[in-house]
Amino acid sequence: MEHNWHFRSDLQQRPEYYRHSMSNTRSLARTIGVVAAALVIPLVLGSTVVASSSPMTSRTQQISSAPLRLGIINPNGPSATWELEQIESVLGERASLAVIYKDFAQPAPIAELDAADARGSTTLLTWEPWAAGAGVVQPDFQSSDITAGRYDAYIIEWARSLANWGKPVMLRYAHEMNGNWYPWADRVNGNTDGDYVSAYRHVHDLFTAAGASNVEWVWNPNVPNAVPMSVVYPGSQYVDVVGLDGYNWGTSQSWSVWQTPDQLFGNGLAQVRALAPGKPIVVGEVASAEAGGSKPAWITRLIEYLAAQPDVTGFLWFDMNKEVDWRIDSSPASAAALASALAARPRS
């Protein structure tokens, strides 16, 4: 396949393949009803509620000073400012976290990092050791090959590129490694327990040797899944930030049930805190389906739940219409709920 994508588009959806494909086709517009709803979403200013008379452009939006940072995962990444500005105008806030996805056939995305930086955003750069879209079984990307040095020249090139860029970047290498839907996970693709950790440490050490001190290392499992988190944790000296991904599928699938944010993230947060005490935590990917419960209420609770935990520093919403409509504005009520919850979250 062509490797000009920003985001993922691969693998079928079923319970043992807990994952979601991503589109590199720009969403030209959201529904007229949702756009119109932006005209009347209340903006909470202190204790006064004021209705906006027209949609505000993202240029008027500011990044919040709240400790819980907002991130948006949009179809075409931080360079697609029109996508971000559209949803930010509904939320009344500019995102301070961005996501870029790259596989092992692509160079370090300096232009995209520049685009995120120009908006005041920190990038969660997700680097995936595989050929995107080619499935779980990829013998060329067994973890042992990475540890043995097969890709050292390429990895060092990335390290030097990011070091030369010089600005802070959060590198999320080989995320969701505790599942069974990526070829870098232990117990799939010929990998055995310990192979992921060895590969992760090897890549980390190459970056250290290249002087990439501006890179923050993000170890990012999925909510508890096929492989115990303890098996794939590389050790505190290799981790700066802990990530955690989780999706509420509701009743959208034959195998899924509605989960509150507490149910979805509670066990995973407890496990990563036990493994990596004192590390800051970011929810690297999160979204909810509409089916099976109230998505607006779910969103409200998510922000309350995360904001109440001082070590959780941010979240990134998966703003896509894929297997289900994960988007923030899948309904006007859902968009309004997030806008209100963001406005109400503590600022200190």
C-alpha positions as CSV (number, residue, x, y, z in Angstrom):
1,M,0.0,0.0,0.0
2,E,1.0,3.6,-0.3
3,H,2.6,5.0,2.9
4,N,1.3,8.5,2.7
5,W,-1.3,8.1,5.4
6,H,-1.4,9.8,8.7
7,F,-3.7,7.4,10.4
8,R,-4.5,3.7,10.5
9,S,-6.8,1.8,8.1
10,D,-6.5,-1.9,8.6
11,L,-7.8,-5.1,10.3
12,Q,-11.3,-6.3,10.7
13,Q,-13.3,-5.5,13.8
14,R,-14.2,-8.3,16.2
15,P,-13.8,-8.7,20.0
16,E,-10.3,-10.3,20.0
17,Y,-9.2,-7.6,17.5
18,Y,-10.1,-4.6,19.7
19,R,-9.1,-1.9,17.4
20,H,-10.4,0.7,15.1
21,S,-9.4,1.6,11.6
22,M,-8.6,5.2,10.6
23,S,-9.3,7.0,7.4
24,N,-7.0,9.3,5.5
25,T,-9.9,10.8,3.7
26,R,-10.8,14.3,4.8
27,S,-14.3,14.8,6.3
28,L,-15.5,17.7,4.2
29,A,-18.2,18.7,6.5
30,R,-20.3,17.5,9.4
31,T,-24.0,17.3,9.4
32,I,-25.9,20.6,9.0
33,G,-27.7,20.0,12.2
34,V,-24.5,19.6,14.2
35,V,-22.9,22.7,12.6
36,A,-26.1,24.7,13.3
37,A,-26.0,23.4,16.9
38,A,-22.7,25.2,17.4
39,L,-24.7,28.5,17.2
40,V,-26.5,27.7,20.4
41,I,-24.1,25.7,22.5
42,P,-23.8,27.5,25.8
43,L,-20.4,28.9,26.8
44,V,-20.0,28.8,30.5
45,L,-18.3,32.0,31.7
46,G,-18.1,31.9,35.5
47,S,-21.7,31.5,36.6
48,T,-23.1,33.2,33.6
49,V,-24.4,31.3,30.6
50,V,-24.1,33.1,27.3
51,A,-25.3,31.8,23.9
52,S,-22.9,32.4,21.0
53,S,-24.5,34.2,18.1
54,S,-22.2,32.7,15.5
55,P,-19.7,29.8,15.3
56,M,-16.4,31.0,16.5
57,T,-13.4,30.2,14.4
58,S,-10.5,28.3,16.0
59,R,-8.4,31.4,15.7
60,T,-10.4,32.9,18.6
61,Q,-10.1,29.7,20.6
62,Q,-7.5,29.5,23.3
63,I,-5.7,26.6,24.9
64,S,-7.1,26.0,28.3
65,S,-5.0,26.4,31.5
66,A,-6.7,23.4,33.0
67,P,-4.4,20.6,34.2
68,L,-6.4,18.1,32.2
69,R,-5.4,18.8,28.6
70,L,-7.6,18.4,25.5
71,G,-6.5,16.4,22.5
72,I,-8.3,15.7,19.2
73,I,-7.5,12.8,16.9
74,N,-8.8,14.1,13.5
75,P,-8.8,12.2,10.2
76,N,-5.8,14.0,8.6
77,G,-3.7,15.1,11.5
78,P,-2.4,18.4,12.7
79,S,-1.7,19.8,9.2
80,A,-5.5,19.6,8.5
81,T,-6.2,22.8,10.5
82,W,-9.7,23.1,8.9
83,E,-10.8,19.8,10.6
84,L,-9.5,20.9,14.0
85,E,-10.9,24.4,13.7
86,Q,-14.3,23.0,12.9
87,I,-14.6,21.0,16.1
88,E,-12.8,23.5,18.3
89,S,-15.3,26.1,17.3
90,V,-18.0,23.9,18.7
91,L,-16.0,23.2,21.9
92,G,-14.9,26.8,22.5
93,E,-11.4,25.6,23.2
94,R,-8.2,24.8,21.2
95,A,-6.7,21.4,21.6
96,S,-3.3,21.3,23.2
97,L,-2.5,17.7,22.2
98,A,-2.2,16.3,18.7
99,V,-1.6,12.8,17.3
100,I,0.4,11.7,14.3
101,Y,0.6,8.0,13.2
102,K,3.6,6.7,11.2
103,D,4.7,3.1,10.3
104,F,8.2,1.8,9.6
105,A,8.2,2.9,6.0
106,Q,8.0,6.6,6.6
107,P,10.5,9.3,7.7
108,A,10.1,11.4,10.8
109,P,7.2,13.8,10.2
110,I,8.9,17.1,10.7
111,A,6.4,19.2,8.7
112,E,3.5,17.7,10.6
113,L,5.3,18.4,13.9
114,D,5.8,21.9,12.8
115,A,2.1,22.2,12.1
116,A,1.1,21.0,15.5
117,D,3.7,23.3,17.2
118,A,2.4,26.3,15.3
119,R,-1.0,25.7,16.9
120,G,0.5,25.4,20.3
121,S,0.0,21.7,20.5
122,T,2.3,19.0,21.8
123,T,2.4,15.9,19.6
124,L,1.8,12.3,20.7
125,L,3.8,10.8,17.8
126,T,2.7,7.2,17.4
127,W,5.4,5.1,15.7
128,E,4.3,1.7,14.6
129,P,6.8,-1.0,13.7
130,W,4.9,-2.7,10.8
131,A,3.7,-2.2,7.3
132,A,0.4,-0.5,8.0
133,G,-2.7,-2.4,6.8
134,A,-0.9,-5.7,6.2
135,G,-2.3,-7.5,9.1
136,V,-1.0,-9.1,12.3
137,V,1.2,-11.7,10.8
138,Q,4.2,-9.8,9.4
139,P,7.4,-11.9,9.7
140,D,9.5,-8.9,8.6
141,F,8.4,-7.1,11.8
142,Q,9.0,-9.6,14.5
143,S,10.2,-7.9,17.7
144,S,13.4,-10.0,17.7
145,D,14.4,-8.5,14.3
146,I,14.2,-5.0,15.8
147,T,16.3,-6.0,18.9
148,A,18.8,-7.7,16.6
149,G,19.5,-4.5,14.8
150,R,17.7,-5.1,11.4
151,Y,16.2,-1.6,11.5
152,D,18.9,0.3,13.3
153,A,19.8,2.6,10.4
154,Y,16.2,3.6,10.0
155,I,15.7,4.1,13.8
156,I,18.8,6.2,14.1
157,E,17.7,8.3,11.2
158,W,14.4,9.0,13.1
159,A,16.3,9.7,16.3
160,R,18.6,12.2,14.6
161,S,15.7,13.9,12.8
162,L,13.8,14.4,16.0
163,A,16.9,15.5,17.9
164,N,17.6,18.1,15.2
165,W,14.0,19.3,15.3
166,G,14.8,20.0,19.0
167,K,11.3,20.7,20.4
168,P,9.5,18.5,22.9
169,V,7.7,15.5,21.4
170,M,6.0,12.6,23.0
171,L,7.0,9.4,21.2
172,R,4.5,6.6,21.6
173,Y,6.4,3.6,20.2
174,A,4.5,0.4,19.5
175,H,1.3,1.2,21.5
176,E,-1.5,-1.2,22.6
177,M,1.1,-3.9,22.9
178,N,-1.0,-5.9,25.4
179,G,-3.6,-6.7,22.7
180,N,-3.4,-9.2,19.8
181,W,-4.1,-6.9,16.9
182,Y,-0.6,-5.6,16.1
183,P,2.4,-7.6,15.0
184,W,4.7,-6.1,17.7
185,A,2.6,-7.6,20.6
186,D,3.9,-10.6,22.5
187,R,2.2,-13.9,21.7
188,V,1.5,-13.0,18.1
189,N,3.5,-12.9,14.9
190,G,6.2,-15.3,16.3
191,N,6.8,-13.1,19.3
192,T,7.1,-14.5,22.8
193,D,7.0,-13.0,26.3
194,G,9.8,-10.5,26.7
195,D,10.3,-9.8,23.0
196,Y,8.3,-6.5,23.1
197,V,10.3,-5.2,26.1
198,S,13.6,-6.0,24.5
199,A,12.7,-4.3,21.2
200,Y,11.3,-1.2,23.1
201,R,14.5,-0.9,25.1
202,H,16.7,-1.3,22.0
203,V,14.9,1.5,20.2
204,H,15.0,3.7,23.3
205,D,18.7,3.2,23.7
206,L,19.4,4.1,20.1
207,F,17.5,7.4,20.6
208,T,19.5,8.1,23.8
209,A,22.8,7.4,21.9
210,A,21.7,9.8,19.2
211,G,21.1,12.6,21.7
212,A,17.4,12.8,21.3
213,S,16.9,14.3,24.7
214,N,13.8,16.2,23.6
215,V,11.9,13.0,23.2
216,E,9.5,11.9,26.0
217,W,8.9,8.2,25.9
218,V,5.3,7.1,26.2
219,W,4.5,3.5,27.1
220,N,0.9,3.1,26.1
221,P,-1.1,-0.1,26.6
222,N,-4.7,-0.7,25.9
223,V,-7.1,-1.2,28.8
224,P,-6.4,-4.7,30.2
225,N,-6.5,-7.2,27.4
226,A,-4.8,-10.4,26.1
227,V,-1.3,-9.9,27.6
228,P,-0.8,-8.9,31.2
229,M,0.6,-5.3,31.4
230,S,3.4,-6.6,33.7
231,V,4.8,-8.7,30.8
232,V,5.2,-5.7,28.5
233,Y,6.4,-3.0,30.9
234,P,9.9,-2.0,29.9
235,G,10.9,-0.5,33.3
236,S,10.7,3.0,34.8
237,Q,14.0,4.1,33.3
238,Y,12.6,3.6,29.8
239,V,9.3,5.4,30.4
240,D,8.6,9.1,30.9
241,V,4.8,9.1,30.5
242,V,2.3,6.3,30.7
243,G,-0.6,6.2,28.2
244,L,-3.8,4.2,28.3
245,D,-6.3,3.7,25.5
246,G,-9.9,2.7,25.9
247,Y,-13.2,2.8,23.9
248,N,-16.8,2.4,25.1
249,W,-18.4,0.3,22.3
250,G,-21.7,0.3,24.0
251,T,-24.1,-2.2,22.4
252,S,-22.9,-1.3,18.9
253,Q,-21.4,-4.8,18.5
254,S,-22.7,-8.3,19.2
255,W,-19.9,-8.8,21.8
256,S,-19.9,-5.4,23.4
257,V,-21.7,-3.9,26.5
258,W,-22.0,-0.3,27.7
259,Q,-19.2,0.6,30.0
260,T,-19.0,3.8,32.1
261,P,-15.6,5.6,32.1
262,D,-15.0,4.3,35.6
263,Q,-15.6,0.7,34.4
264,L,-13.6,1.2,31.3
265,F,-10.5,2.8,32.8
266,G,-10.5,1.9,36.5
267,N,-8.7,-1.4,36.4
268,G,-6.2,-0.2,33.8
269,L,-5.3,2.9,35.7
270,A,-4.8,0.9,38.9
271,Q,-2.4,-1.5,37.0
272,V,-0.3,1.2,35.3
273,R,0.0,3.1,38.6
274,A,1.3,-0.1,40.3
275,L,3.8,-0.7,37.5
276,A,4.9,2.9,37.0
277,P,4.3,4.8,40.3
278,G,4.6,8.5,40.0
279,K,4.6,8.7,36.2
280,P,2.2,11.2,34.6
281,I,-0.7,9.5,32.7
282,V,-2.3,10.5,29.4
283,V,-5.4,8.8,27.9
284,G,-3.9,8.3,24.4
285,E,-7.2,7.3,22.7
286,V,-10.8,7.5,23.9
287,A,-14.3,7.7,22.5
288,S,-17.8,6.4,23.0
289,A,-20.5,4.9,20.8
290,E,-24.1,6.2,21.0
291,A,-25.8,2.8,21.3
292,G,-26.6,1.4,24.7
293,G,-26.7,4.5,26.9
294,S,-26.4,8.2,27.0
295,K,-23.2,9.4,25.2
296,P,-23.7,13.0,26.5
297,A,-23.8,11.7,30.1
298,W,-20.8,9.4,29.4
299,I,-18.8,12.3,28.1
300,T,-19.7,14.4,31.1
301,R,-18.6,11.6,33.5
302,L,-15.4,11.0,31.5
303,I,-14.2,14.6,32.1
304,E,-15.3,14.6,35.7
305,Y,-13.5,11.2,36.3
306,L,-10.3,12.1,34.6
307,A,-10.1,15.6,36.0
308,A,-10.4,14.3,39.5
309,Q,-7.2,12.3,39.2
310,P,-4.1,14.6,39.5
311,D,-1.7,12.2,37.6
312,V,-4.0,12.1,34.5
313,T,-2.7,15.0,32.5
314,G,-4.7,14.8,29.3
315,F,-6.9,12.8,27.0
316,L,-7.2,12.6,23.2
317,W,-10.6,12.0,21.7
318,F,-10.8,9.8,18.6
319,D,-13.0,12.1,16.4
320,M,-13.9,9.7,13.6
321,N,-16.9,8.2,12.0
322,K,-15.8,4.6,11.5
323,E,-17.2,1.3,12.8
324,V,-19.5,3.5,14.8
325,D,-19.8,7.3,15.0
326,W,-17.1,8.0,17.5
327,R,-17.1,11.7,16.8
328,I,-17.6,14.4,19.4
329,D,-20.5,15.8,17.5
330,S,-22.2,12.4,16.6
331,S,-25.2,14.3,18.0
332,P,-25.7,17.9,19.0
333,A,-26.2,16.8,22.6
334,S,-22.9,15.0,22.7
335,A,-21.0,18.0,21.4
336,A,-22.7,20.2,23.9
337,A,-21.9,17.8,26.7
338,L,-18.2,18.0,25.9
339,A,-18.2,21.7,25.6
340,S,-19.9,22.1,28.9
341,A,-17.7,19.5,30.7
342,L,-14.5,21.1,29.4
343,A,-15.7,24.6,30.5
344,A,-16.5,23.2,34.0
345,R,-13.3,21.3,34.6
346,P,-11.0,22.6,37.3
347,R,-8.4,25.2,36.2
348,S,-6.0,24.4,39.0
